[in-house]
Structures are given as C-alpha cells and as structure tokens.
Amino acid sequence: MHILLIEDDLDLGRALQGALRIEGFSSEWLRRAGDAPAQPDAATVDCVLLDLMLPDGTGFDLLARWRGAGVTVPIIVVTARGAVEDRVRGLDGGADDFLVKPFATAELVSRIRAVLRRGARQACERWTVGPLTIEPRRREALFAGRVLELSPREFQLLVELARDAGAVVPKGELAQRLEPLGDPVDFSAVEVHVSNLRRKLGIDCIRTVRGVGYMLEAR
C-alpha cells in the first residue's frame, strides 16, 4: 500500500518514511504544496498524510481543492496546530482523521490502517470476504481456515482485490498498484499472479471481466 506524505520538516519526514517502510508501506514524500498533485490518484495512492503548515501554502487549501474536485483518497491531517477550531475545520473540510504533533509513529500507523480498513468496508484488522480471511498487518491469508502459501506479490494482489471485493478492478489499475513508485507491472505478470491465486483459492473466486480486469467474489 502506498502513502503520499506532504510534510516540510526534514527530520519528521525521514522518520515517517522509515516507520512506514518498516510497516510494509511504500511512500512518496513531498515538502511543498506546489509539488502536490492536482488530484491524488486513488489507483496509486492509498492514503495522504497532510501537514497544514507548508512553506508555500496551507494544507487546508490542498484539502479543499482535492475534496472539491471529488478526490476520495483518505486524508489524515498531521499538524502542530491542535486548536479545536483547526481540528473542526480539517474534519469538516473532508479530512478522515486529524493527528496533532508530536505523536507516536505507532499511533499514526494505527490510524492509517483504520482509514484503509474503513475504505475496504472492514470492521477490524482481520478482513473477511466470504470464506477468505486476510490480515494485512501480519501478511497472512486463510481460505476456509486453511493458511494460504502466497508469494509477496500474490499477497499484495489479493489485498488489492479484497479492498474492492465484489467490484471489478481494472487490470491497468492493479498493475500500477503493485508497483506504485515505478513502471506498472507488465500485464502478462499480472495474469500469471492471478492464475496462481486461482489455483490456490479455487478457480471461481476471482472472475475475469474480459477487456476490463478482475473481481474477487464477495460471497
């Protein structure tokens, strides 16, 4: 899963990237509002960590612009501004969570997992999709109570399909999600990983929508 970090503090930025890496997240770090994308792409960005006080603008401006444009990517505000009016403005402006500095990185990671879990319509860290159980933090998956032996790439693909269980995920989007910081994974490689997952889960669990992508059955 990929995090977009917008934070101008050098020490904090480095520390957050290190903590995210340890937890299995990839990340991109930007230090200025002007370097932020016009619209974070939900196909490649799973969550934004947004500082409010940036050298060339405010996080409030970015938040308003993104939500006004219909961006649905989860956004967590991380800031030293802890006044009630700031928290209310951020949450009412579309932030999914608000965390005041200084904070423990463990709490931030927990909050990231919470907003990602809500986005996947899951109530706890143990995701359930029909007979399939996934624990993203432990990087473990079970099917009908049986532990699945999955490669890191197969597990990553399964998580991405489970996030949108019951909906078709375009093949191109999957290819980019599997390699958010580089060139998309080759389509033929995606097809091989899907084939391997079908062999381990059962052929009916992942449906191909010809010319579009794949869907993990939610029943």
Backbone as CSV, one residue per row, in Angstrom:
resi,resn,N_x,N_y,N_z,CA_x,CA_y,CA_z,C_x,C_y,C_z
1,MET,0.841,-1.184,0.000,0.000,0.000,0.000,0.883,1.243,0.000
2,HIS,0.407,2.289,-0.661,1.254,3.444,-0.952,0.712,4.702,-0.282
3,ILE,1.595,5.413,0.409,1.236,6.623,1.156,1.892,7.839,0.508
4,LEU,1.121,8.909,0.338,1.659,10.193,-0.093,1.825,11.062,1.139
5,LEU,3.057,11.444,1.426,3.391,12.262,2.597,3.725,13.671,2.143
6,ILE,3.006,14.646,2.687,3.294,16.052,2.384,3.645,16.729,3.701
7,GLU,4.931,16.929,3.903,5.472,17.392,5.188,6.793,18.107,4.924
8,ASP,6.935,19.339,5.452,8.142,20.101,5.144,9.279,19.865,6.124
9,ASP,9.005,19.280,7.282,10.053,19.058,8.278,10.938,17.886,7.860
10,LEU,12.253,18.157,7.711,13.168,17.126,7.208,13.286,15.937,8.161
11,ASP,13.471,16.220,9.441,13.651,15.125,10.395,12.388,14.278,10.509
12,LEU,11.247,14.929,10.601,9.995,14.185,10.718,9.697,13.416,9.445
13,GLY,9.957,14.024,8.299,9.705,13.341,7.036,10.520,12.068,6.917
14,ARG,11.804,12.155,7.262,12.664,10.966,7.198,12.188,9.896,8.184
15,ALA,11.815,10.332,9.398,11.363,9.377,10.410,10.076,8.685,9.976
16,LEU,9.163,9.449,9.395,7.889,8.857,8.969,8.099,7.880,7.819
17,GLN,8.943,8.243,6.868,9.199,7.311,5.771,9.816,6.013,6.286
18,GLY,10.723,6.131,7.263,11.325,4.929,7.831,10.303,4.064,8.541
19,ALA,9.423,4.695,9.314,8.391,3.949,10.040,7.418,3.280,9.074
20,LEU,7.054,3.970,8.021,6.140,3.401,7.030,6.776,2.209,6.330
21,ARG,8.067,2.333,6.028,8.778,1.241,5.353,8.783,-0.016,6.227
22,ILE,9.028,0.169,7.513,9.052,-0.961,8.441,7.696,-1.658,8.478
23,GLU,6.622,-0.878,8.363,5.267,-1.436,8.412,4.790,-1.988,7.069
24,GLY,5.661,-1.938,6.067,5.308,-2.523,4.780,4.641,-1.574,3.805
25,PHE,4.631,-0.264,4.115,4.051,0.725,3.208,5.151,1.324,2.325
26,SER,4.836,1.536,1.061,5.701,2.378,0.229,5.219,3.813,0.386
27,SER,6.079,4.779,0.090,5.670,6.171,0.277,6.414,7.095,-0.677
28,GLU,5.773,8.219,-0.944,6.394,9.332,-1.673,6.317,10.552,-0.771
29,TRP,7.433,11.273,-0.654,7.499,12.409,0.269,7.679,13.704,-0.522
30,LEU,6.766,14.647,-0.301,6.832,15.972,-0.898,6.881,16.998,0.227
31,ARG,7.544,18.151,-0.027,7.728,19.132,1.042,7.018,20.450,0.781
32,ARG,6.413,20.597,-0.383,5.751,21.856,-0.721,4.351,21.581,-1.288
33,ALA,3.438,22.522,-1.018,2.089,22.403,-1.570,2.133,22.430,-3.097
34,GLY,3.058,23.242,-3.636,3.149,23.363,-5.082,3.604,22.097,-5.776
35,ASP,4.227,21.182,-5.026,4.675,19.919,-5.614,3.604,18.833,-5.544
36,ALA,2.534,19.112,-4.830,1.473,18.112,-4.667,0.717,17.927,-5.971
37,PRO,0.225,16.727,-6.229,-0.537,16.500,-7.461,-1.841,17.282,-7.458
38,ALA,-2.308,17.629,-8.638,-3.594,18.331,-8.741,-4.701,17.499,-8.120
39,GLN,-4.633,16.182,-8.350,-5.596,15.258,-7.760,-4.885,13.940,-7.475
40,PRO,-4.699,13.555,-6.219,-4.106,12.246,-5.932,-4.935,11.148,-6.577
41,ASP,-4.261,10.226,-7.230,-4.928,9.162,-7.968,-5.187,7.973,-7.053
42,ALA,-6.470,7.640,-6.858,-6.830,6.523,-5.986,-6.292,5.195,-6.503
43,ALA,-5.910,5.149,-7.769,-5.349,3.915,-8.322,-3.939,3.658,-7.804
44,THR,-3.266,4.711,-7.345,-1.876,4.554,-6.907,-1.623,5.033,-5.484
45,VAL,-2.474,5.912,-4.949,-2.293,6.444,-3.598,-3.396,5.892,-2.701
46,ASP,-2.999,5.241,-1.604,-3.974,4.663,-0.681,-4.355,5.616,0.435
47,CYS,-3.439,6.522,0.798,-3.716,7.469,1.884,-2.752,8.637,1.771
48,VAL,-3.224,9.827,2.152,-2.378,11.026,2.181,-2.174,11.447,3.625
49,LEU,-0.920,11.725,3.992,-0.603,12.346,5.276,-0.266,13.801,4.975
50,LEU,-1.074,14.712,5.494,-1.013,16.107,5.064,-0.717,17.046,6.229
51,ASP,0.419,17.730,6.145,0.753,18.770,7.116,-0.027,20.027,6.753
52,LEU,-0.423,20.807,7.764,-1.182,22.031,7.483,-0.291,23.222,7.186
53,MET,0.901,23.265,7.800,1.763,24.433,7.643,2.903,24.104,6.698
54,LEU,2.764,24.535,5.455,3.753,24.279,4.413,4.392,25.596,3.986
55,PRO,5.607,25.573,3.451,6.313,26.833,3.159,5.651,27.688,2.089
56,ASP,4.816,27.092,1.244,4.210,27.864,0.154,2.681,27.803,0.171
57,GLY,2.101,27.476,1.308,0.644,27.407,1.373,0.203,26.620,2.595
58,THR,-1.068,26.305,2.641,-1.577,25.541,3.778,-2.200,24.233,3.304
59,GLY,-2.174,23.265,4.208,-2.828,22.008,3.916,-4.324,22.167,3.751
60,PHE,-4.899,23.175,4.420,-6.327,23.424,4.264,-6.678,23.704,2.799
61,ASP,-5.812,24.462,2.125,-6.063,24.789,0.719,-6.042,23.523,-0.146
62,LEU,-5.043,22.661,0.095,-4.973,21.411,-0.666,-6.184,20.532,-0.382
63,LEU,-6.552,20.434,0.881,-7.698,19.620,1.265,-8.962,20.104,0.564
64,ALA,-9.188,21.417,0.581,-10.383,21.975,-0.059,-10.367,21.733,-1.565
65,ARG,-9.191,21.898,-2.181,-9.094,21.697,-3.628,-9.371,20.254,-4.009
66,TRP,-8.780,19.339,-3.263,-8.952,17.927,-3.589,-10.385,17.463,-3.374
67,ARG,-10.951,17.792,-2.224,-12.326,17.356,-1.976,-13.307,18.050,-2.922
68,GLY,-13.026,19.306,-3.275,-13.871,19.996,-4.240,-13.833,19.367,-5.609
69,ALA,-12.705,18.722,-5.923,-12.561,18.051,-7.220,-13.073,16.611,-7.178
70,GLY,-13.564,16.190,-6.032,-14.119,14.839,-5.928,-13.119,13.762,-5.554
71,VAL,-11.921,14.149,-5.087,-10.919,13.163,-4.676,-11.413,12.429,-3.438
72,THR,-11.402,11.107,-3.475,-11.914,10.306,-2.361,-10.816,9.588,-1.574
73,VAL,-9.565,9.781,-1.944,-8.456,9.146,-1.235,-8.488,9.565,0.239
74,PRO,-8.340,8.634,1.179,-8.311,9.012,2.600,-7.188,9.994,2.893
75,ILE,-7.494,11.005,3.711,-6.521,12.033,4.058,-6.468,12.167,5.580
76,ILE,-5.262,12.037,6.126,-5.045,12.246,7.556,-4.212,13.510,7.726
77,VAL,-4.743,14.486,8.437,-4.005,15.709,8.722,-3.059,15.444,9.884
78,VAL,-1.775,15.789,9.710,-0.779,15.690,10.785,-0.177,17.078,10.963
79,THR,-0.378,17.683,12.120,-0.016,19.080,12.284,0.280,19.419,13.733
80,ALA,1.023,20.518,13.930,1.266,21.035,15.273,0.108,21.920,15.729
81,ARG,-0.798,22.236,14.813,-1.936,23.108,15.152,-3.033,22.249,15.785
82,GLY,-3.137,22.326,17.108,-4.065,21.444,17.813,-5.301,22.132,18.352
83,ALA,-5.542,23.394,17.970,-6.722,24.103,18.464,-7.994,23.407,17.978
84,VAL,-9.032,23.496,18.779,-10.292,22.845,18.419,-10.790,23.336,17.067
85,GLU,-10.679,24.647,16.836,-11.192,25.185,15.564,-10.438,24.619,14.358
86,ASP,-9.128,24.334,14.535,-8.355,23.730,13.452,-8.816,22.293,13.195
87,ARG,-9.042,21.543,14.270,-9.499,20.163,14.111,-10.872,20.129,13.453
88,VAL,-11.757,21.006,13.903,-13.099,21.053,13.325,-13.034,21.448,11.850
89,ARG,-12.217,22.454,11.535,-12.093,22.897,10.144,-11.561,21.781,9.256
90,GLY,-10.557,21.054,9.769,-9.983,19.973,8.976,-10.969,18.839,8.741
91,LEU,-11.632,18.391,9.809,-12.562,17.268,9.673,-13.785,17.658,8.865
92,ASP,-14.322,18.862,9.098,-15.467,19.311,8.309,-15.078,19.572,6.864
93,GLY,-13.783,19.851,6.638,-13.319,20.099,5.273,-13.039,18.832,4.485
94,GLY,-13.189,17.677,5.139,-13.054,16.429,4.393,-11.931,15.524,4.841
95,ALA,-11.164,15.917,5.879,-10.121,15.020,6.384,-10.769,13.809,7.046
96,ASP,-10.146,12.662,6.897,-10.659,11.442,7.512,-10.203,11.288,8.951
97,ASP,-9.112,11.966,9.305,-8.607,11.911,10.672,-7.694,13.106,10.871
98,PHE,-7.370,13.398,12.131,-6.583,14.580,12.474,-5.680,14.192,13.636
99,LEU,-4.380,14.328,13.460,-3.419,13.913,14.477,-2.489,15.087,14.787
100,VAL,-2.388,15.419,16.067,-1.601,16.579,16.493,-0.176,16.155,16.863
101,LYS,0.811,16.879,16.345,2.210,16.648,16.682,2.495,17.166,18.090
102,PRO,3.417,16.559,18.825,4.127,15.315,18.476,3.231,14.098,18.721
103,PHE,3.480,13.041,17.981,2.689,11.830,18.134,3.608,10.615,18.018
104,ALA,3.151,9.500,18.516,3.904,8.246,18.392,3.652,7.686,16.995
105,THR,4.706,7.242,16.334,4.523,6.697,14.984,3.600,5.483,14.999
106,ALA,3.608,4.732,16.101,2.720,3.575,16.194,1.261,4.008,16.116
107,GLU,0.938,5.153,16.727,-0.441,5.641,16.658,-0.777,6.077,15.240
108,LEU,0.146,6.761,14.569,-0.109,7.178,13.196,-0.361,5.966,12.306
109,VAL,0.487,4.950,12.421,0.315,3.748,11.600,-1.036,3.107,11.883
110,SER,-1.438,3.080,13.151,-2.737,2.513,13.517,-3.870,3.301,12.872
111,ARG,-3.745,4.608,12.835,-4.780,5.445,12.219,-4.815,5.245,10.699
112,ILE,-3.640,5.072,10.093,-3.617,4.782,8.654,-4.368,3.482,8.382
113,ARG,-4.075,2.463,9.165,-4.745,1.174,8.966,-6.252,1.304,9.172
114,ALA,-6.654,2.163,10.105,-8.083,2.337,10.366,-8.800,2.957,9.171
115,VAL,-8.215,4.011,8.572,-8.898,4.631,7.434,-8.875,3.713,6.211
116,LEU,-7.806,2.932,6.052,-7.758,1.975,4.942,-8.778,0.866,5.158
117,ARG,-8.942,0.456,6.403,-9.919,-0.586,6.723,-11.333,-0.101,6.430
118,ARG,-11.622,1.137,6.801,-12.950,1.685,6.515,-13.183,1.755,5.016
119,GLY,-12.128,2.117,4.275,-12.265,2.179,2.822,-12.551,0.823,2.212
120,ALA,-12.061,-0.237,2.853,-12.311,-1.600,2.367,-13.576,-2.195,2.978
121,ARG,-14.301,-1.364,3.750,-15.558,-1.793,4.384,-15.327,-2.978,5.320
122,GLN,-14.249,-2.920,6.074,-13.931,-3.960,7.044,-13.935,-3.352,8.440
123,ALA,-14.429,-4.122,9.416,-14.614,-3.598,10.763,-13.376,-3.724,11.647
124,CYS,-12.453,-4.612,11.280,-11.283,-4.824,12.122,-10.088,-5.200,11.257
125,GLU,-8.963,-5.447,11.912,-7.737,-5.771,11.192,-7.827,-7.105,10.463
126,ARG,-8.766,-7.931,10.837,-8.966,-9.230,10.206,-10.078,-9.087,9.163
127,TRP,-9.697,-8.955,7.897,-10.670,-8.758,6.821,-11.343,-10.088,6.478
128,THR,-12.634,-10.032,6.213,-13.363,-11.230,5.835,-14.097,-10.987,4.523
129,VAL,-13.827,-11.840,3.546,-14.512,-11.792,2.246,-14.962,-13.214,1.941
130,GLY,-16.214,-13.511,2.235,-16.695,-14.874,2.067,-15.862,-15.830,2.911
131,PRO,-15.345,-16.929,2.320,-14.524,-17.876,3.071,-13.067,-17.428,3.239
132,LEU,-12.756,-16.257,2.703,-11.379,-15.754,2.727,-11.171,-14.810,3.902
133,THR,-10.091,-14.999,4.631,-9.706,-14.111,5.734,-8.309,-13.571,5.457
134,ILE,-8.158,-12.244,5.574,-6.867,-11.610,5.306,-6.490,-10.741,6.492
135,GLU,-5.251,-10.851,6.924,-4.715,-9.972,7.955,-3.548,-9.199,7.343
136,PRO,-3.830,-8.006,6.790,-2.779,-7.253,6.086,-1.543,-6.990,6.934
137,ARG,-1.727,-6.698,8.216,-0.573,-6.365,9.046,0.341,-7.576,9.236
138,ARG,-0.241,-8.746,9.410,0.546,-9.964,9.581,0.945,-10.573,8.241
139,ARG,0.362,-10.039,7.169,0.612,-10.543,5.815,0.291,-12.036,5.742
140,GLU,-0.899,-12.332,6.236,-1.363,-13.714,6.264,-2.762,-13.801,5.684
141,ALA,-3.027,-14.852,4.941,-4.348,-15.089,4.369,-4.751,-16.537,4.596
142,LEU,-6.038,-16.732,4.892,-6.577,-18.069,5.085,-7.796,-18.237,4.198
143,PHE,-7.979,-19.431,3.685,-9.159,-19.735,2.887,-9.841,-20.938,3.525
144,ALA,-11.084,-20.714,4.008,-11.826,-21.754,4.720,-11.003,-22.310,5.882
145,GLY,-10.274,-21.413,6.575,-9.485,-21.802,7.724,-8.110,-22.359,7.408
146,ARG,-7.793,-22.495,6.134,-6.507,-23.065,5.717,-5.552,-21.940,5.335
147,VAL,-4.355,-21.952,5.935,-3.366,-20.915,5.629,-2.919,-21.044,4.179
148,LEU,-2.926,-19.926,3.471,-2.505,-19.907,2.072,-1.015,-19.584,1.982
149,GLU,-0.308,-20.354,1.195,1.108,-20.085,0.947,1.205,-19.176,-0.270
150,LEU,1.396,-17.886,-0.015,1.405,-16.902,-1.090,2.759,-16.200,-1.155
151,SER,3.174,-15.901,-2.377,4.367,-15.077,-2.546,4.009,-13.640,-2.146
152,PRO,5.005,-12.792,-1.854,4.697,-11.395,-1.513,3.854,-10.704,-2.572
153,ARG,4.124,-10.952,-3.841,3.358,-10.316,-4.909,1.927,-10.858,-4.970
154,GLU,1.768,-12.152,-4.762,0.423,-12.733,-4.757,-0.397,-12.175,-3.596
155,PHE,0.246,-12.035,-2.430,-0.474,-11.489,-1.282,-0.875,-10.041,-1.552
156,GLN,0.034,-9.265,-2.119,-0.241,-7.870,-2.441,-1.421,-7.767,-3.403
157,LEU,-1.441,-8.615,-4.407,-2.532,-8.618,-5.381,-3.848,-8.999,-4.718
158,LEU,-3.815,-9.987,-3.836,-5.025,-10.413,-3.147,-5.595,-9.286,-2.290
159,VAL,-4.728,-8.567,-1.593,-5.187,-7.439,-0.778,-5.843,-6.375,-1.647
160,GLU,-5.242,-6.074,-2.786,-5.811,-5.052,-3.668,-7.182,-5.470,-4.198
161,LEU,-7.347,-6.739,-4.525,-8.656,-7.222,-4.978,-9.660,-7.209,-3.830
162,ALA,-9.200,-7.554,-2.620,-10.099,-7.610,-1.466,-10.591,-6.226,-1.066
163,ARG,-9.789,-5.213,-1.307,-10.205,-3.843,-0.975,-11.453,-3.450,-1.744
164,ASP,-11.627,-4.013,-2.929,-12.799,-3.716,-3.757,-13.564,-4.999,-4.063
165,ALA,-13.683,-5.866,-3.059,-14.359,-7.154,-3.266,-15.770,-6.930,-3.801
166,GLY,-16.123,-7.707,-4.805,-17.433,-7.576,-5.418,-17.492,-6.546,-6.524
167,ALA,-16.390,-5.854,-6.769,-16.318,-4.857,-7.849,-15.144,-5.210,-8.757
168,VAL,-15.251,-4.797,-10.007,-14.195,-5.079,-10.971,-13.059,-4.068,-10.799
169,VAL,-11.841,-4.573,-10.644,-10.656,-3.722,-10.568,-9.954,-3.789,-11.922
170,PRO,-9.840,-2.668,-12.633,-9.199,-2.695,-13.947,-7.784,-3.254,-13.888
171,LYS,-7.410,-3.980,-14.915,-6.086,-4.597,-14.946,-4.977,-3.544,-14.870
172,GLY,-5.165,-2.433,-15.555,-4.162,-1.374,-15.518,-3.994,-0.780,-14.132
173,GLU,-5.102,-0.673,-13.399,-5.035,-0.150,-12.037,-4.301,-1.124,-11.123
174,LEU,-4.578,-2.402,-11.284,-3.865,-3.409,-10.499,-2.368,-3.357,-10.795
175,ALA,-2.029,-3.231,-12.069,-0.620,-3.196,-12.464,0.103,-2.028,-11.810
176,GLN,-0.570,-0.871,-11.688,0.057,0.293,-11.072,0.101,0.157,-9.555
177,ARG,-0.949,-0.414,-8.958,-0.964,-0.593,-7.503,0.152,-1.528,-7.039
178,LEU,0.502,-2.495,-7.872,1.540,-3.437,-7.486,2.932,-2.810,-7.495
179,GLU,3.088,-1.694,-8.197,4.400,-1.020,-8.283,4.169,0.481,-8.281
180,PRO,3.699,1.060,-7.132,3.289,2.469,-7.113,4.415,3.460,-7.368
181,LEU,5.667,3.076,-7.133,6.774,4.015,-7.294,7.531,3.844,-8.606
182,GLY,7.096,2.911,-9.418,7.810,2.663,-10.667,6.868,2.417,-11.818
183,ASP,7.395,1.828,-12.869,6.560,1.498,-14.010,5.578,0.403,-13.616
184,PRO,4.342,0.464,-14.145,3.360,-0.571,-13.820,3.881,-1.964,-14.153
185,VAL,3.445,-2.942,-13.365,3.798,-4.330,-13.625,3.233,-4.740,-14.983
186,ASP,4.002,-5.496,-15.730,3.555,-5.951,-17.043,2.262,-6.758,-16.921
187,PHE,1.335,-6.543,-17.874,0.034,-7.216,-17.814,0.190,-8.737,-17.775
188,SER,1.156,-9.249,-18.496,1.343,-10.701,-18.500,1.723,-11.207,-17.114
189,ALA,2.489,-10.395,-16.357,2.852,-10.778,-14.992,1.627,-10.767,-14.086
190,VAL,0.758,-9.767,-14.275,-0.488,-9.721,-13.503,-1.312,-10.978,-13.772
191,GLU,-1.398,-11.372,-15.040,-2.168,-12.563,-15.400,-1.595,-13.820,-14.753
192,VAL,-0.274,-13.909,-14.675,0.359,-15.069,-14.034,0.022,-15.104,-12.548
193,HIS,0.101,-13.940,-11.887,-0.207,-13.891,-10.452,-1.676,-14.241,-10.196
194,VAL,-2.567,-13.756,-11.036,-3.990,-14.083,-10.884,-4.198,-15.576,-11.071
195,SER,-3.529,-16.152,-12.056,-3.638,-17.591,-12.298,-3.171,-18.390,-11.077
196,ASN,-2.071,-17.951,-10.467,-1.561,-18.623,-9.274,-2.545,-18.515,-8.110
197,LEU,-3.158,-17.323,-7.955,-4.139,-17.145,-6.889,-5.355,-18.041,-7.113
198,ARG,-5.796,-18.136,-8.343,-6.945,-19.002,-8.638,-6.635,-20.452,-8.276
199,ARG,-5.434,-20.869,-8.557,-5.048,-22.247,-8.250,-5.079,-22.503,-6.741
200,LYS,-4.745,-21.471,-5.952,-4.691,-21.639,-4.501,-6.037,-21.375,-3.814
201,LEU,-6.873,-20.520,-4.433,-8.157,-20.169,-3.837,-9.319,-20.983,-4.403
202,GLY,-9.160,-21.432,-5.625,-10.281,-22.036,-6.337,-10.622,-21.163,-7.526
203,ILE,-10.862,-21.770,-8.639,-10.978,-21.028,-9.900,-12.144,-20.050,-9.917
204,ASP,-13.183,-20.309,-9.098,-14.367,-19.455,-9.129,-14.243,-18.217,-8.250
205,CYS,-13.181,-18.093,-7.480,-13.065,-16.979,-6.525,-12.720,-15.650,-7.191
206,ILE,-11.971,-15.705,-8.278,-11.589,-14.485,-8.993,-12.155,-14.571,-10.403
207,ARG,-13.004,-13.609,-10.723,-13.657,-13.625,-12.033,-12.966,-12.636,-12.969
208,THR,-12.764,-13.065,-14.199,-12.204,-12.190,-15.229,-13.339,-11.492,-15.968
209,VAL,-13.244,-10.175,-16.066,-14.178,-9.406,-16.893,-13.390,-9.013,-18.133
210,ARG,-13.665,-9.714,-19.209,-12.837,-9.594,-20.409,-12.706,-8.147,-20.871
211,GLY,-11.472,-7.745,-21.111,-11.191,-6.403,-21.602,-11.194,-5.336,-20.522
212,VAL,-11.481,-5.729,-19.255,-11.537,-4.735,-18.173,-10.566,-5.096,-17.050
213,GLY,-10.848,-6.193,-16.351,-9.986,-6.542,-15.230,-10.493,-7.747,-14.474
214,TYR,-10.353,-7.715,-13.140,-10.673,-8.881,-12.315,-11.533,-8.468,-11.130
215,MET,-12.331,-9.444,-10.647,-13.184,-9.197,-9.486,-13.061,-10.359,-8.516
216,LEU,-12.795,-10.048,-7.251,-12.814,-11.043,-6.195,-14.245,-11.193,-5.732
217,GLU,-14.780,-12.402,-5.852,-16.168,-12.643,-5.450,-16.326,-12.368,-3.955
218,ALA,-17.368,-11.642,-3.588,-17.573,-11.251,-2.200,-18.418,-12.237,-1.417
219,ARG,-18.849,-13.332,-2.028,-19.715,-14.300,-1.335,-18.942,-15.547,-0.960
